[in-house]
Amino acid sequence: MEYAKGERLIDYVVNNSPLKEKECMRIMKELLETIIYLHSLNIIHRDIKLENILIDKDDSQTERLNIRLIDFGLSVTTDNIDFFKRSGTPGYVAPEVLTADTYGTQIDVFSLGVILFTM
């Protein structure tokens, strides 16, 4: 696994809040690209939260943040039977995980919305 010499996104947000809109846009762009890629492979992360995102500032460009999504312990593929069980971290979990019998990739997008709101 690649070494990320930065910090967790939650620590970065706490130490640098409030984050500027431009910085939030860069972080969200990278997270959205990551999620689009995972969903194209039919993978649902199911536990996206500030604590599961590592950031690493690029030494050559102070404006650039390298984002790493970690902890795929609750991840499933869309054809997996366990995919319909309740899972995730309270506060980040989409309502349909708690109320619906089935859900899909949209639960990761909901978690990204919570992260954007927090930043």
FENUR-V548620 format. One record per helix or strand. SS is the DSSP state (hx for helix, st for strand). FROM is the first residue (numbers start at 1). TO is the last residue. Records with the same first field share a line. If there is no record, write none. Layout:
BEGIN
SS=FROM-TO + FROM-TO
END
This chain:
BEGIN
st=7-8 + 43-44 + 53-57 + 65-69 + 76-77
hx=9-16 + 21-40 + 50-52 + 81-84 + 95-99 + 106-118
END
